[in-house]
Structure formats: structure tokens, C-alpha cells
Amino acid sequence: MLKDTILDSFKRLIEPSIDREIRSDLTEKAEDKAIKVFGQNSKQLLLGAPIKGKTVMGFDPAYRTGCKIAVIDETGKVLDYTTVYPTEPQNDIEGAKKELLKLIEKDKVDMIAIGNGTASRESEMFVADMLKEASRPVHYVIVSEAGASVYSASKLATEEYPDINVSIRGAISIARRLQDPLAELVKIDPKAIGVGQYQHDVNQKKLQESLTGVVEDSVNKVGVDVNTATPSLLSYVSGINNTIAKNIVKYRDENGKLKNRKQLLKVPKLGKVAFEQCAGFLRILDGDNPLEITAVHPESYEKAEKLLANLGFDKKDLKDKEKLEELRNKLKTIDIPQMAKELEIGEMTLTDIISELSKPGRDPREDMPKPILRSDVLKLEDLKEGMVLTGTVRNVIDFGAFVDIGVKHDGLVHISEMSDKFIKNPSDIVSVGDIVKVKVIKIDKERQKVALSMKV
């Protein structure tokens, strides 16, 4: 009877309980890993290199409903929008070509950003063909359109573009992603960005917390131009919540551009504590004080000016290219412990100030790989085994990375094909947005799949 009791209790109660415990433990570990991968990929995507000073045409491809087109100027302002039908079933290639060439000429378009969703490759072929007839040099770039439709229908998009059709807003978002990925992607629910694995299956609260942290970190690392930033971008700056962000934009609209950081104290609900937290992350590019194009905090202005005076410079020299080169060379020769004592500040603070004075107004994202500019198209039929191509990493997962090489579907570089050495994790080798050289090792035309290798 005792043996039967023990056997029954093990089979019916103990074993299932241990089973559940182990499964729950493994699920939690897998979730944490998935959230970490998603966070790393999102950060790389958010910190993608911006393309500044260009007029961009956003091209949101589709079949039946037509391709939505929006042209924005270098500041992100919408100049024109339309819908063309170069794809199935209408196939109005000539009409679409005529319409787009007219817009390229009228708005002096420099680049075309094509969304990578449905009908993307057919649209790419059409664009590549059309650009041969353009009167000015125009390149195109394939841009991830993940989350564009979510943004188009959001409350935020309705506030930004109340008079513009929902479908056109997606094309505006695609164009703006090329100009400034960070400013545009912060408007989208991070889950919809689509650069992870199993993001809809994991603990959503944990995922949201992790991603909010990633976005805040990215925004604060880059800094925000207080005179052009949207409320959604400002709300991720340390010390600024949604209400304060809206108040800053309202104050800016009523009083014109801010000329110095001190003016922020006049913004309703932005008190001294919030000012101390946010001031160093907000930039004023053409204001009264050249130090405000750097991340030097107002509390350290006096020390920064003393440091410049010690080296024989003035803060105005930060905007003079020739003087700046001289200043950079002198900053490299500073004896940090000695200078920190002289200025009565900590060595770490001094190191930060030196680093900021060396690159005033410079965007850290400029060091990131630039998007690949294309002017011609590649078909799956053009691929041959052994071909070496340049591609953009679109997603990094546990077993490898997906690389856009210009054909309809992204190719997969399996973890075993990433290096001759043993790799524990693909993200040790590549990140989203990286430009990599890959070799075609297998083509499955039936399933439209391409296997790639980075052992070029």
C-alpha cells in the first residue's frame, strides 16, 4: 500500500509539479534572452545613420490599392503626395512614371525611400527603370517599413496630419525614416518595429520596460534639437514627461525658437529638477551660447569656458572650423589629473567636457554605417552561387542574421557561416544596419530562399 501511495503521488502530483517548474524556469530564461536580442536590434535600428539635407520621396508599395507617394523636404515638411498604380492589377507604368518624374523635377528630389513590404521588389524594378529617365541624379534606398501602418492609424499620426489620408501617412513615415530613423521610430510601439524573435509571445510588460529603456538610452546618447523635435521624441529625454514635452512645443510655437537652455525654465511644469535632468541632452544649434550645441551641462559652463581660456580659445571658436581643428589638437595634449586640480572638478567630468568640446554639434550616429544607395535592381534569377555581394543586416536572431542583398527576400547567413572561429552569439559579429560582404552559397528558387556566407 505504501509503495502504491508513493508511486501514485509521484505520477499524479510530484512529477507534473517538477515538470511545470522546469518548463516555467526555461520559458523565463528564453523570454529574457528574446527580450535582450530585441533590445540590441532595436538600439542599432534607432541609432541608424541619418541622411540630412536631402529632399526625400517616400514610396509605400502595394498592389490593388496603388503605391502611396509622399515628398518631404530636408526639414521633414510634406511638399506633395499622390497615389500611382505601376503594379498589378492596373500596371499603369507609363502614367506612374510620368507623375513621379514630374514630382522629382518640381520638388528637386534627391532620394527615394522604398518600403520593404508587399510589392517592394516590383516597385524597386519600376523605380530603377524610371530613374534612367530622370533629369537629375536620384538614388533609391530600401527602408524597413515595419510599424508604418501601425503609426499611420495611430492617434499621434492623426494629430500630426489631420488632413492627410491614413494611407499616405505611411509613405511620409517611410521617407522620414531615411532622414532621421530615431525621430521617426520613437513614434511607433517598439513591438511593431519587427527586429526581434517571438516578441509577441514574451511577457509584454517586461518587453515594454526593456524597450522604453533602450529608446531613452538612444535618445539621450544622440541628444535632441529642442527647436525641431516632436513631442514624442522629447518625451524620451531624461526628466521630461509627455505633458512637459507638449508644453515645450507649445512654448516654441508661441514664442519662436529657443535661443538658450535657460529659456526652458519658462516652460510650464518644467521646474529646476527637471531642468537639471534634461538640460545636457537638449541641443540649441543656432542659439546665443555655442556650448549649447554640445552635451556640456549648464552647471559646467564656467569650467568649460575656463578650460578653453587656459588653452587660448573662446567658446565662439567652437563654430569656427579652422580654430576647431587647432582646439582638437590642443585638447589631446591636456594632462587630465593636473587640469582637473586646476579647475577644481573631477577627472571624469573633465574627460567628458574634453570629449564634447572635441566634436561640438556632431551627431554620434554619423559613425554608423550609411544605408546602401542603389540605382539598379537585382533579381533572384540574376544570382549565381559564389557571387559576392554587399548587403544590409535587417535582423539578428539566435541562429544567424537576415541580410538584404537587393532581391525580393532577405538571405540568411547561418551562425555556422559567419566566421571560421566558433561563435556563441550572432550579435557578437553583426548588428542591425551593418553593411556586410556576403557570398551566395545556395539558391532555392522554388522556395525563394537564399543561403549566404560571410566567410568571403
PEFEN-V101112 format. One record per residue. N is the residue number from 0. RES is the residue in one small letter. OMEGA is omega in whole degrees, -180 to 180 (* if undefined). D_FIRST is the distance of its C-alpha to the first C-alpha in Angstrom with 1 decimal. Layout:
[[N:RES:OMEGA:D_FIRST] [N:RES:OMEGA:D_FIRST]]
This chain:
[[0:m:179:0.0] [1:l:179:3.8] [2:k:-179:5.5] [3:d:-180:5.1] [4:t:-179:6.1] [5:i:-179:8.7] [6:l:-179:9.9] [7:d:-178:10.4] [8:s:179:12.1] [9:f:-176:14.2] [10:k:-171:15.3] [11:r:-173:16.0] [12:l:-172:17.3] [13:i:-177:18.0] [14:e:179:19.7] [15:p:-179:21.9] [16:s:178:22.9] [17:i:179:24.0] [18:d:-178:25.7] [19:r:-179:27.7] [20:e:-180:28.7] [21:i:-180:30.0] [22:r:-179:31.7] [23:s:180:33.3] [24:d:-180:34.5] [25:l:179:36.1] [26:t:-179:37.6] [27:e:179:39.2] [28:k:-179:40.6] [29:a:179:42.0] [30:e:-180:43.5] [31:d:-180:45.2] [32:k:-179:46.6] [33:a:-180:47.9] [34:i:180:49.5] [35:k:179:51.2] [36:v:-179:52.6] [37:f:179:53.9] [38:g:180:55.5] [39:q:-179:57.2] [40:n:-180:58.5] [41:s:-178:59.7] [42:k:-180:61.6] [43:q:-179:63.4] [44:l:-180:64.3] [45:l:-178:65.6] [46:l:177:67.7] [47:g:-177:69.3] [48:a:177:73.0] [49:p:175:75.2] [50:i:-172:78.3] [51:k:173:80.9] [52:g:-180:84.4] [53:k:173:83.9] [54:t:-172:84.2] [55:v:173:81.1] [56:m:176:80.5] [57:g:-176:76.9] [58:f:-179:76.0] [59:d:-171:72.9] [60:p:175:72.4] [61:a:177:71.3] [62:y:-171:72.1] [63:r:-174:72.8] [64:t:178:73.5] [65:g:-179:75.8] [66:c:-178:75.8] [67:k:-177:76.3] [68:i:174:78.9] [69:a:178:79.6] [70:v:177:82.1] [71:i:-180:81.8] [72:d:-174:84.3] [73:e:179:83.7] [74:t:179:82.6] [75:g:-180:80.1] [76:k:-179:82.4] [77:v:180:82.1] [78:l:-176:85.5] [79:d:170:84.8] [80:y:-178:82.1] [81:t:174:82.1] [82:t:178:80.0] [83:v:-174:80.9] [84:y:-178:79.6] [85:p:-175:79.8] [86:t:177:76.5] [87:e:-7:75.2] [88:p:-176:76.0] [89:q:-179:79.4] [90:n:-180:80.4] [91:d:-175:83.3] [92:i:-177:83.8] [93:e:180:87.6] [94:g:-179:87.3] [95:a:-179:84.5] [96:k:-178:86.4] [97:k:-178:89.6] [98:e:-176:87.7] [99:l:178:85.9] [100:l:178:89.0] [101:k:179:90.9] [102:l:180:88.3] [103:i:-179:88.3] [104:e:-176:92.0] [105:k:-175:92.2] [106:d:-180:89.5] [107:k:-178:90.1] [108:v:179:86.4] [109:d:-175:85.4] [110:m:175:81.8] [111:i:178:79.5] [112:a:-178:75.8] [113:i:178:73.8] [114:g:-173:70.3] [115:n:-178:67.8] [116:g:180:66.1] [117:t:178:66.8] [118:a:-177:70.1] [119:s:-175:70.5] [120:r:177:71.8] [121:e:179:74.1] [122:s:180:75.5] [123:e:179:75.9] [124:m:179:77.9] [125:f:-178:80.1] [126:v:-179:80.6] [127:a:180:81.4] [128:d:-178:84.0] [129:m:-176:85.5] [130:l:177:86.0] [131:k:-179:88.4] [132:e:-177:90.8] [133:a:-176:90.3] [134:s:-180:93.5] [135:r:-178:91.7] [136:p:180:89.0] [137:v:175:85.6] [138:h:174:82.2] [139:y:-179:78.9] [140:v:175:75.4] [141:i:-175:72.0] [142:v:177:70.1] [143:s:-180:66.4] [144:e:-179:66.4] [145:a:177:62.8] [146:g:-178:62.6] [147:a:-179:66.3] [148:s:177:65.4] [149:v:180:63.0] [150:y:-176:65.9] [151:s:-176:68.5] [152:a:-176:66.8] [153:s:179:65.8] [154:k:-179:67.4] [155:l:-180:68.9] [156:a:179:70.7] [157:t:177:72.1] [158:e:-178:73.5] [159:e:-176:75.1] [160:y:-176:76.5] [161:p:-175:76.8] [162:d:-177:79.5] [163:i:-179:78.0] [164:n:-179:75.8] [165:v:-176:72.1] [166:s:-180:72.4] [167:i:-178:75.2] [168:r:178:73.3] [169:g:180:71.0] [170:a:178:74.1] [171:i:-179:75.3] [172:s:-180:71.9] [173:i:180:72.0] [174:a:-178:75.6] [175:r:178:74.8] [176:r:179:71.8] [177:l:-178:74.2] [178:q:-178:76.5] [179:d:-175:74.0] [180:p:-176:70.3] [181:l:-177:69.1] [182:a:-177:71.1] [183:e:-175:70.0] [184:l:178:66.3] [185:v:-179:65.6] [186:k:-173:66.3] [187:i:175:63.3] [188:d:-174:59.6] [189:p:-180:58.4] [190:k:-176:55.5] [191:a:-178:58.2] [192:i:171:60.0] [193:g:176:57.8] [194:v:-179:57.6] [195:g:175:53.9] [196:q:178:50.7] [197:y:-175:48.1] [198:q:-180:49.9] [199:h:-177:48.9] [200:d:-175:45.1] [201:v:178:44.9] [202:n:-172:44.7] [203:q:-180:48.1] [204:k:179:48.7] [205:k:-178:48.2] [206:l:-179:50.4] [207:q:-180:53.1] [208:e:-179:53.1] [209:s:-176:53.4] [210:l:177:56.1] [211:t:178:58.1] [212:g:-180:58.1] [213:v:-179:59.3] [214:v:180:62.1] [215:e:-180:63.3] [216:d:-179:63.4] [217:s:-179:65.4] [218:v:-178:67.8] [219:n:178:68.4] [220:k:-176:68.9] [221:v:-174:71.6] [222:g:-174:73.2] [223:v:175:74.6] [224:d:-173:78.2] [225:v:-177:78.4] [226:n:179:81.3] [227:t:-173:79.7] [228:a:176:75.9] [229:t:178:74.1] [230:p:-178:72.1] [231:s:178:68.8] [232:l:-179:69.8] [233:l:-176:71.0] [234:s:178:67.8] [235:y:179:65.9] [236:v:-179:68.3] [237:s:177:67.0] [238:g:-178:67.9] [239:i:175:68.9] [240:n:-177:66.8] [241:n:-177:67.6] [242:t:-179:70.0] [243:i:-180:72.0] [244:a:179:72.1] [245:k:180:73.7] [246:n:178:76.1] [247:i:-179:77.3] [248:v:179:78.1] [249:k:179:79.8] [250:y:180:81.9] [251:r:-179:82.8] [252:d:-176:83.9] [253:e:-173:86.0] [254:n:-178:87.6] [255:g:-176:87.7] [256:k:176:86.2] [257:l:-178:85.0] [258:k:176:87.4] [259:n:-177:85.3] [260:r:-178:81.8] [261:k:-180:83.2] [262:q:-180:83.8] [263:l:-179:80.0] [264:l:178:80.2] [265:k:-180:82.2] [266:v:-180:79.3] [267:p:178:77.7] [268:k:177:74.3] [269:l:-177:74.7] [270:g:-176:75.0] [271:k:-177:75.6] [272:v:179:71.9] [273:a:180:71.4] [274:f:180:74.7] [275:e:-178:73.6] [276:q:-170:70.5] [277:c:-170:72.1] [278:a:-176:75.6] [279:g:-178:75.0] [280:f:-179:73.2] [281:l:-179:76.0] [282:r:172:79.1] [283:i:-167:82.6] [284:l:-180:84.4] [285:d:-178:88.0] [286:g:-176:88.1] [287:d:-172:90.2] [288:n:-179:88.2] [289:p:179:87.5] [290:l:-176:84.6] [291:e:170:82.8] [292:i:180:82.3] [293:t:178:79.9] [294:a:178:76.6] [295:v:-177:78.5] [296:h:179:77.5] [297:p:179:80.4] [298:e:-177:79.5] [299:s:-179:80.5] [300:y:-176:83.7] [301:e:-179:85.9] [302:k:-180:84.4] [303:a:179:84.5] [304:e:177:88.2] [305:k:179:88.9] [306:l:179:87.3] [307:l:-179:89.4] [308:a:178:92.5] [309:n:-178:91.8] [310:l:178:91.8] [311:g:180:95.0] [312:f:178:93.5] [313:d:-178:93.2] [314:k:179:90.3] [315:k:-179:92.7] [316:d:180:92.5] [317:l:-180:88.9] [318:k:-180:90.4] [319:d:-173:93.1] [320:k:-178:91.9] [321:e:-179:94.3] [322:k:-177:93.7] [323:l:179:89.9] [324:e:177:90.1] [325:e:-178:92.0] [326:l:-180:89.5] [327:r:-179:86.5] [328:n:-179:88.1] [329:k:-179:88.9] [330:l:-180:85.3] [331:k:-174:84.0] [332:t:-175:86.1] [333:i:173:84.9] [334:d:-170:83.7] [335:i:-180:80.7] [336:p:-179:80.1] [337:q:-178:83.9] [338:m:180:84.3] [339:a:178:81.2] [340:k:-178:82.8] [341:e:-178:86.1] [342:l:-179:84.7] [343:e:174:82.3] [344:i:180:79.1] [345:g:-179:75.9] [346:e:-179:75.9] [347:m:178:73.2] [348:t:180:75.2] [349:l:179:78.3] [350:t:178:76.5] [351:d:-179:75.4] [352:i:179:79.0] [353:i:-179:80.4] [354:s:-179:78.0] [355:e:-179:79.0] [356:l:-180:82.7] [357:s:-176:82.5] [358:k:-178:81.4] [359:p:176:82.6] [360:g:-177:81.7] [361:r:-179:79.8] [362:d:-178:76.7] [363:p:-179:73.9] [364:r:-180:72.8] [365:e:178:76.0] [366:d:-178:74.3] [367:m:180:71.6] [368:p:179:72.2] [369:k:177:74.5] [370:p:179:73.6] [371:i:178:74.9] [372:l:-179:78.1] [373:r:172:78.6] [374:s:176:81.6] [375:d:-170:80.5] [376:v:-179:77.4] [377:l:178:75.0] [378:k:178:73.3] [379:l:-179:70.3] [380:e:-178:72.7] [381:d:-176:74.8] [382:l:175:71.9] [383:k:178:71.8] [384:e:-179:69.3] [385:g:179:70.6] [386:m:176:72.4] [387:v:-176:72.3] [388:l:174:72.3] [389:t:-179:72.1] [390:g:179:69.4] [391:t:178:67.8] [392:v:-178:64.1] [393:r:-179:62.7] [394:n:178:59.0] [395:v:179:56.9] [396:i:-175:53.2] [397:d:-174:50.5] [398:f:178:51.4] [399:g:-179:55.2] [400:a:175:58.1] [401:f:-176:60.0] [402:v:177:63.8] [403:d:-180:66.5] [404:i:176:69.1] [405:g:174:71.2] [406:v:-170:69.6] [407:k:-179:67.7] [408:h:177:64.2] [409:d:177:63.3] [410:g:180:62.5] [411:l:169:59.4] [412:v:180:59.6] [413:h:-178:56.2] [414:i:-179:55.1] [415:s:-178:55.7] [416:e:-176:59.3] [417:m:-177:60.2] [418:s:177:61.1] [419:d:179:61.3] [420:k:177:59.1] [421:f:178:55.4] [422:i:180:54.9] [423:k:-175:51.7] [424:n:-180:52.9] [425:p:-178:55.7] [426:s:173:57.0] [427:d:-174:58.0] [428:i:-176:60.6] [429:v:176:61.7] [430:s:177:61.8] [431:v:179:62.6] [432:g:179:66.4] [433:d:174:67.0] [434:i:-175:69.7] [435:v:174:68.5] [436:k:-178:70.0] [437:v:178:67.7] [438:k:178:68.1] [439:v:-179:67.1] [440:i:178:64.8] [441:k:179:63.5] [442:i:176:64.6] [443:d:-174:62.5] [444:k:-178:65.2] [445:e:-179:62.9] [446:r:178:60.3] [447:q:-179:63.1] [448:k:180:61.2] [449:v:176:62.9] [450:a:-176:61.2] [451:l:175:63.1] [452:s:176:63.3] [453:m:177:64.6] [454:k:-175:65.4] [455:v:*:69.0]]
